[in-house]
Amino acid sequence: MSASAQTGHGPTVVIDTNVVLDLWLFDNPDVALLRRALESGHLHWIACERMFGELPRVLQYAHLQAKLGVHLSPAITPLTKALETMSAQVQGTVQWPLTSHDQVAQGIKACMQQWAKRCEAAPLCHYKCKDPDDQVFVDLAAAHGATLLSKDKAVLKLKNRLARLGSRVLAAQDSRAWLQALELEGLG
C-alpha cells in the first residue's frame, strides 16, 4: 500500500454512490462491517466535491423514494443509529425525527459529511472507465492509492489495471472479507 493510502485513520477508501446507498439507505448486510469500520474511524474515506454533489442528485431518483420512506417509521435503522452518533455540527443539518423523504435524504448526506473527508478532485487516471460518471471514483482511488469500493461492473473490470497503480478495487459484497483480513480492532 502506498504511503498516501495509509493514514493514522486506517486504509484510505473511495466509495461509489451505490455503495453509500447500501450503507445507509438499503441497509445491505454485505456492507454492515464496512459501515461499522467507517463510523468507528477505522477507515479513511475520501471524496471530492463531485462525489458530494452526486449523492443528493441520486437521492432524488423516483425509484428510491419508497425506500427513503422506510426510514420514516419508528424502527431503528443503520441510518437512525448513525445520526444519533455523529457530531453535533452535522446533526444540526438534519431535522429529527425524520418525517419526510427530504429529511431522510438529508440524513444520508449528513452521514457522508460526517465520515468522508473532502479532498481535491484527482487528475485523470491513465485507465478509463467505460462509464464516464464513474471515472471520478477511479481517478481519486488511483491518485491516492486507495481501495475503491464499488458495485459498478465497469469499475470492477478495472481491478487489475488499477492494481498496477497501487489501488485495490473491491466489489461491495467483498468488503467484509477484506476488512476481516485487515483485522481491524473492535469491528467484530
N, C-alpha and C positions, 0 to 999 in steps of 0.2 A: 504494500500500500504506500502511495506517495506521501511525502511529508505533509503536503497541503490537505490530504484527505484525513489525516489524523489530528484531532484537536483534543483539548482537555475534556471535551464532552463526548468522546467516543467517535466511532466511524462517521464520516460525512455521508449523508444520503440526499438524493434528489428524488422527489416523489411526484409521479404524474397525477393529474387531476382525478382520474378514475380511481386511483388508489386512495386519494384523500376522501373521496365519496365513500369508499369501502370502510374507511376508518371511522367516520363519524355520522354518515347518513345511513348506510346499509347495514352497519354492524356485522360485517362479513367476518366469520370466525377465522378465516385464513389469515387475517391481519390483526388479530387480537393481541398477539405478543408484540407485534410492531407498534401498535398503539401504546401499549404499556412502556415500551422502550423509548418512544418519543416523549410521552408525558412524564416519564421519570428522569429525562435528561441523559439517557444512556446513548443517544444518537444525536448527531449534529446535523439537523435538517436545514438545507439552504434552498432558497427560492429567489428568483429575480422578480422584478416588478411585473413582467408579463405574466408570470405564473399566478401572482396575487390577483391580477386583473382577470385571468381566465376563470377562476373559481366562481365569482359572482355571476358571470355570464352563463356558465354551465348550470348553475343552480336555478336559473330561470327556465330551463327546458321544461316543456309541458309534461313530458313523461316522468319527470322527477317530482312533480307536485304532490302526487298521492303519497309518495314515500316521505316527503317533508312532513306531511300530516301525522305520520306515525309518532313523531316526537312531541305532538301536542297533547298526548294522553299523559296521565299522571305516572305512567310506568317509568322506571329508571332505565335509561339507555346509556350507552357509552358517551353520547353527546351530553346528556344532562350531567353525568358524573364529571366529565371533562370541564364543563362550565363551572361547576362548583369548586374545582381545584385550581383554576387559573388565576393569574394575578388580578388584583382589584382594578388596575388600569384597563385591562382587556375586558374583564367582567362588566365594566361600566358601559361597554359598547353594545351590550345585549340586554334587552328587556326581559325580566324574569317574573313569573314563569312564562314559558313560551306559549303564546296564544295565537300566533299566525304563522303561515308559511314563510313570510318575510323574516320573522324573528328566528325561526329555525335556521334559515339560510344565514342570517347574521351570526348565529351561534357557530355554525360550521366555519364561516370566515374567521371568527374570533379564535377558533382552535388553530387555524393556520397562522394567524397573527401571533399567537402565544408561543407556538413551538417551532415555527420556521424562521430562520434568520434571513433577513433581506440582504441580498448581495447584488452586485452589478451583473448585468447580462454578460454572458460569455461570448467571445468571438466564435464565428462559425467553425465547427469541427471539420476535420478532414473527411469524415464519414457522414453521408447524407441519409436522412430518414425519408422513406417514401411518403410519409405523412408530414407535410410541412408544419402542421400545428404542433407536432411533437419534437421538431428539431431543437427548440429552445431547451428542452429537457436533456437531450443528447449533448448539446453544446455545453451546458452547465456541468453535467457529470464529467465530461471529458476534460474540461478546463480545471476541475478541482480533484480529479482522480477519485471521484465519489462513486458510491453504489447507487445505481438508478433502479428504482422500483417501479414497475410498470405492468400493465395488463395488455398493452397495445402490441399486436403481432409485429407491426413494422419496427417498433423499438426493440422487441425481443430478438428479432433477426440480426440486430447489430451486436449481439453479445460478444462474439469472437473478435470482431473488429475493434470494439471499444476496449476489450481486454488488452489489446496491443498498446493502448494509450494509458493503461493503468486504472481503468474504470471497470466496474463489475455491473452487469445488467442482470437483474433478477425478476422473475415473474412474481407478482404479489403473493401468490399461493406458496411460493418457496421461501418467503421471508422468515417463517417460523424456524425452519431447519437452519437457515443462515444465522439467525440470532442465537439459536441454541449452540451452534458451533462456536460462536464468539464467547460463549459462557459469561454473558453479562450478569453481574451480581444482582440479585433481588428481583429478577424478572419472572422466575418460576415457570 
